Amino acid sequence: MRPDALAQEVAQVLAPVISALVPELDAATIASLLGPPPKPEMGDLAFPCFRLSKPLKQAPPKIAQTLAEALADQVGKGLITAL
């Protein structure tokens, strides 16, 4: 799968969770923010939680934890294999 196609599919999974926290972020915007993680062993795509820090007034690790908890039921059911 091409990286941009993968980002689009992953964004569709992430959009309901992220848009509930920050409504102005739709699937297309989320897909544009997805990119390679700093280390290849961290997976294929990463979402920059620091982009949500200001609107949510939370630290990126707290946001990452919130997203991981919200997406935990998606692990192993398709595109998300680990959080």
Secondary structure by P-SEA (a helix, b strand, c coil): ccaaaaaaaaaaaaaaaaaaacccccaaaaaaaccccccccccccccccccccccccccaaaaaaaaaaaacccccccccccc
